[in-house]
Amino acid sequence: MTTHRLRSHRPLRALACAPAALVLAAALGGAPARAWEGPWQAPLEGPVRVLRPFDPPPERWLAGHRGVDLAAEPGAEVRAAAAGRVAFAGSVAGTGVVSVSHGGLRTTYLPVEPRVERGRRVAAGQAVAAVAAVRPHCGARHCLHWGLRRGDTYLDPLGLLGTGRVRLLPLTTAR
């Protein structure tokens, strides 16, 4: 572990950064920031039933759950959570995947049977896929894995609906 000595100006910088952290917390907690403007909606019809919540790893290279698993039956229609452009529609390691770019955010849906092609513009709520009738991703139950990213950072997609957990991110990241 690396330790750093605090200089006298660092506490003041931390206080100055507090408003930015509050704005970020509000954006992740459901108050829409510019990139989160909607309308946003759940990708499945009916009430959202979470089988496995978002559980990001402490470091981005470690194991974790980078999305949420929603209860779904094979063949269930998967809808775009917001308007955007299909960034990917196909198979990854034998699993059907659809990703939709919404400006600075990208939503991903799997395992699915894609019903759209890459590059196609989609409206909020438009069918983009059907839940695939494959070996269940969620143990004994069928489900839809719904992911959300901003750049390389995975976020809780339930935050788009105002129901996700708040996760504060550092103002700068070391790469």
C-alpha positions in Angstrom: 0.0 0.0 0.0 1.3 3.5 -0.9 1.0 6.2 1.7 1.3 9.9 1.0 2.0 12.8 3.4 -0.7 15.3 3.6 0.4 18.8 2.9 -1.4 21.8 4.5 -3.4 22.6 1.3 -4.9 19.2 0.9 -7.6 19.5 3.5 -8.7 22.7 1.8 -8.7 21.0 -1.6 -10.8 18.1 -0.1 -13.4 20.7 1.1 -13.4 22.4 -2.3 -14.1 19.0 -3.9 -17.0 18.2 -1.6 -19.6 20.0 -3.8 -18.5 18.0 -6.9 -18.8 14.8 -4.9 -22.4 15.7 -3.9 -23.3 16.4 -7.5 -21.9 13.0 -8.6 -23.7 11.3 -5.7 -27.0 12.9 -6.8 -26.4 11.8 -10.4 -25.8 8.2 -9.5 -28.7 8.2 -7.0 -31.3 9.0 -9.5 -31.3 12.8 -9.9 -30.5 13.1 -13.5 -27.3 14.7 -14.6 -27.0 15.8 -18.3 -25.7 12.4 -19.5 -28.4 10.6 -17.6 -31.3 12.5 -19.1 -34.0 10.2 -20.3 -36.6 9.2 -20.4 -35.1 6.0 -19.0 -37.1 2.8 -18.5 -36.6 -0.8 -17.4 -35.6 -3.2 -20.2 -38.4 -5.7 -19.4 -42.1 -5.4 -19.1 -43.7 -5.4 -15.7 -42.1 -4.9 -12.3 -38.3 -5.0 -11.9 -37.3 -8.1 -10.0 -33.6 -8.1 -9.2 -32.1 -11.6 -8.8 -28.5 -10.4 -8.3 -27.6 -6.8 -7.6 -24.8 -4.6 -8.9 -21.6 -5.6 -7.0 -18.6 -3.8 -8.5 -15.2 -5.1 -7.7 -12.8 -3.1 -5.5 -10.4 -2.9 -8.4 -11.5 -3.0 -12.0 -9.5 -6.1 -12.9 -11.0 -8.2 -10.1 -14.1 -10.4 -10.2 -17.4 -8.7 -9.5 -20.9 -8.3 -10.9 -20.9 -5.4 -13.3 -24.6 -5.1 -13.8 -27.9 -6.5 -12.4 -29.6 -9.7 -13.2 -33.4 -9.3 -13.7 -35.9 -12.1 -13.5 -37.1 -12.9 -17.1 -38.5 -15.8 -19.0 -37.0 -17.0 -22.3 -38.5 -15.1 -25.2 -39.4 -12.0 -23.1 -39.0 -8.8 -25.1 -35.9 -6.7 -24.2 -36.4 -3.0 -24.8 -33.9 -0.2 -25.1 -33.7 1.7 -21.8 -33.5 5.0 -23.7 -33.0 6.3 -27.2 -29.6 5.6 -28.8 -27.7 3.7 -31.4 -26.9 0.0 -31.4 -23.2 -0.3 -30.8 -23.1 -4.1 -30.9 -25.5 -6.9 -31.7 -24.1 -10.4 -32.0 -22.4 -13.2 -30.1 -19.6 -13.0 -27.5 -18.2 -16.4 -26.5 -21.4 -18.0 -27.7 -23.7 -15.6 -25.8 -26.0 -13.2 -27.6 -25.4 -9.6 -26.6 -26.9 -6.2 -27.6 -25.2 -2.9 -26.5 -26.8 0.5 -27.1 -24.9 3.8 -26.9 -26.8 6.7 -25.4 -24.2 9.4 -25.8 -21.7 9.1 -22.9 -23.5 6.0 -21.5 -23.8 2.4 -22.9 -26.4 -0.2 -21.8 -25.8 -3.9 -22.4 -28.2 -6.8 -22.4 -27.5 -10.5 -22.3 -28.1 -13.4 -22.9 -30.3 -12.4 -25.7 -31.3 -13.1 -29.3 -30.6 -9.8 -31.0 -33.5 -8.3 -33.0 -31.5 -5.2 -34.3 -28.3 -4.6 -36.2 -25.3 -2.6 -35.3 -25.6 1.1 -36.2 -29.4 1.2 -36.1 -31.0 4.1 -34.1 -33.5 2.9 -31.5 -36.2 4.7 -29.6 -36.7 4.4 -25.8 -38.8 1.2 -25.2 -38.1 -0.2 -28.7 -37.6 -4.0 -28.8 -33.9 -4.7 -29.4 -33.8 -8.4 -28.4 -35.5 -11.4 -26.8 -34.2 -13.2 -23.7 -32.4 -16.3 -25.0 -33.6 -19.7 -24.1 -30.1 -20.9 -23.1 -28.7 -22.5 -20.0 -29.7 -20.0 -17.3 -27.2 -17.3 -16.5 -28.6 -17.1 -13.0 -28.3 -20.6 -11.7 -31.7 -22.4 -12.0 -33.6 -19.3 -13.1 -33.6 -17.5 -16.4 -32.7 -13.8 -16.3 -31.5 -10.8 -18.2 -28.2 -9.3 -17.3 -28.5 -5.5 -17.7 -25.2 -3.5 -17.6 -24.3 0.2 -17.7 -21.0 1.9 -18.5 -19.7 5.4 -18.7 -16.4 4.9 -20.6 -14.5 2.1 -18.8 -16.5 2.6 -15.5 -19.3 0.2 -14.8 -22.3 1.8 -13.0 -25.5 0.4 -11.5 -28.2 0.5 -14.2 -30.9 0.7 -11.6 -29.6 4.3 -11.0 -31.2 5.1 -14.4 -34.6 4.3 -12.8 -33.8 6.1 -9.5 -33.4 2.9 -7.5 -29.7 2.1 -7.7 -27.1 2.4 -4.9 -24.9 5.5 -4.8 -21.3 4.9 -5.5 -18.9 7.8 -5.2 -16.1 7.8 -7.8 -12.7 9.5 -7.4 -12.4 12.9 -9.1 -9.2 11.6 -10.8 -8.2 8.0 -11.5 -4.7 6.5 -11.8 -4.3 4.4 -14.9 
